[in-house]
Amino acid sequence: MADAVLEDENNVYYPGLVKRIESGDIQLIDVRGKEEALGQGLIPKSFNLPFGELKDALNLSDDEFKSKYGQCKPSKTDTNIVFHCGIGKRSIKALAVARAEGYSLAKNFPGGYKEWAEETKK
């Protein structure tokens, strides 16, 4: 794993995700639907913010965001925002939405929960 790519400009790959989770330096946003996330499970340190709510959520006040999602609202300058979904399709769309809203340093975990589940079963 020493030679594994941890991340690039747009993505955090599995080894990098593990490293960020272990260090606590991550705001991991699960953009799957609530039922899907609850049914499949959550990646540690993640919180659920369904894709359909993302744009509006990013425009809430800090207090409204905290009240609705139980988390502090990410800042547009945070370097530790990572989106994920089931297999990487919604999270890449979430990344585009976030970047359009000014979260230019956010990243995507392209493997999604599927890769997480497969890797953690090994």
C-alpha positions as CSV (number, residue, x, y, z in Angstrom):
1,M,0.0,0.0,0.0
2,A,3.0,2.3,0.3
3,D,2.8,2.9,-3.5
4,A,-0.9,3.4,-3.5
5,V,-2.3,6.8,-4.7
6,L,-4.1,8.4,-1.8
7,E,-5.8,11.2,-3.7
8,D,-5.6,13.6,-6.6
9,E,-7.2,17.0,-7.4
10,N,-10.7,15.6,-7.5
11,N,-10.7,12.2,-5.7
12,V,-9.8,10.5,-2.5
13,Y,-9.1,6.8,-3.1
14,Y,-9.6,4.0,-0.6
15,P,-6.2,4.2,1.0
16,G,-6.5,7.9,1.4
17,L,-10.0,7.6,2.8
18,V,-8.8,5.2,5.4
19,K,-5.9,7.5,6.3
20,R,-8.3,10.5,6.6
21,I,-10.8,8.6,8.7
22,E,-8.1,7.3,11.1
23,S,-6.7,10.9,11.5
24,G,-10.1,12.4,12.0
25,D,-9.3,14.9,9.2
26,I,-12.5,14.4,7.2
27,Q,-16.0,15.7,6.6
28,L,-17.4,12.6,4.9
29,I,-20.7,13.3,3.3
30,D,-22.9,10.4,2.2
31,V,-25.2,11.6,-0.5
32,R,-27.3,8.4,-0.8
33,G,-30.9,8.5,0.1
34,K,-31.7,8.1,3.8
35,E,-33.2,4.6,3.4
36,E,-30.3,3.4,1.3
37,A,-27.7,4.7,3.8
38,L,-29.6,3.2,6.7
39,G,-30.2,-0.1,5.0
40,Q,-26.6,-0.6,3.7
41,G,-24.7,1.1,6.6
42,L,-22.5,4.1,6.9
43,I,-18.8,4.5,6.5
44,P,-17.3,5.6,9.8
45,K,-17.2,9.4,10.3
46,S,-19.7,10.0,7.6
47,F,-23.1,11.7,7.8
48,N,-26.0,11.4,5.5
49,L,-27.0,14.4,3.4
50,P,-29.1,13.1,0.5
51,F,-28.1,14.4,-3.0
52,G,-31.5,16.0,-3.6
53,E,-31.0,18.2,-0.5
54,L,-27.3,19.1,-1.1
55,K,-27.6,22.5,-2.9
56,D,-30.2,23.8,-0.5
57,A,-28.2,22.5,2.5
58,L,-25.0,24.2,1.4
59,N,-27.0,27.5,1.3
60,L,-28.4,27.1,4.9
61,S,-27.0,29.2,7.7
62,D,-24.6,27.4,10.0
63,D,-27.3,27.1,12.7
64,E,-29.9,25.7,10.3
65,F,-27.4,23.2,8.9
66,K,-26.4,22.0,12.4
67,S,-30.0,21.7,13.4
68,K,-31.1,19.7,10.3
69,Y,-28.0,17.4,9.9
70,G,-26.5,17.3,13.4
71,Q,-23.1,18.4,12.0
72,C,-21.3,21.7,11.6
73,K,-21.7,23.1,8.2
74,P,-18.6,22.7,6.1
75,S,-16.8,25.9,5.2
76,K,-16.1,26.8,1.5
77,T,-12.3,26.8,2.3
78,D,-12.2,23.4,4.0
79,T,-9.8,21.0,2.5
80,N,-11.3,17.8,4.1
81,I,-14.7,17.6,2.5
82,V,-15.3,14.2,0.8
83,F,-18.5,13.1,-0.9
84,H,-19.5,9.5,-1.4
85,C,-22.5,7.5,-2.4
86,G,-23.2,3.8,-3.3
87,I,-21.0,3.4,-6.4
88,G,-19.6,6.9,-7.2
89,K,-22.2,8.3,-9.6
90,R,-24.2,10.6,-7.3
91,S,-21.1,11.7,-5.4
92,I,-19.4,12.9,-8.6
93,K,-22.6,15.0,-9.3
94,A,-22.5,16.1,-5.6
95,L,-18.9,17.3,-6.1
96,A,-20.0,19.3,-9.1
97,V,-22.9,20.9,-7.1
98,A,-20.6,21.7,-4.2
99,R,-17.9,23.2,-6.5
100,A,-20.6,25.4,-8.2
101,E,-21.6,26.6,-4.7
102,G,-18.0,27.6,-4.0
103,Y,-16.6,24.5,-2.3
104,S,-13.7,24.4,-4.6
105,L,-11.5,22.1,-2.5
106,A,-14.1,19.3,-2.0
107,K,-13.3,15.8,-3.3
108,N,-15.1,12.6,-4.2
109,F,-14.6,9.0,-3.0
110,P,-15.2,7.3,-6.4
111,G,-15.5,3.8,-5.1
112,G,-18.5,4.6,-2.8
113,Y,-19.9,2.4,-0.1
114,K,-19.6,-0.6,-2.4
115,E,-15.8,-0.4,-2.5
116,W,-15.7,0.4,1.3
117,A,-17.7,-2.7,2.1
118,E,-15.6,-4.9,-0.2
119,E,-12.3,-3.6,1.2
120,T,-13.3,-3.8,4.8
121,K,-14.4,-7.4,4.4
122,K,-11.0,-8.5,3.3
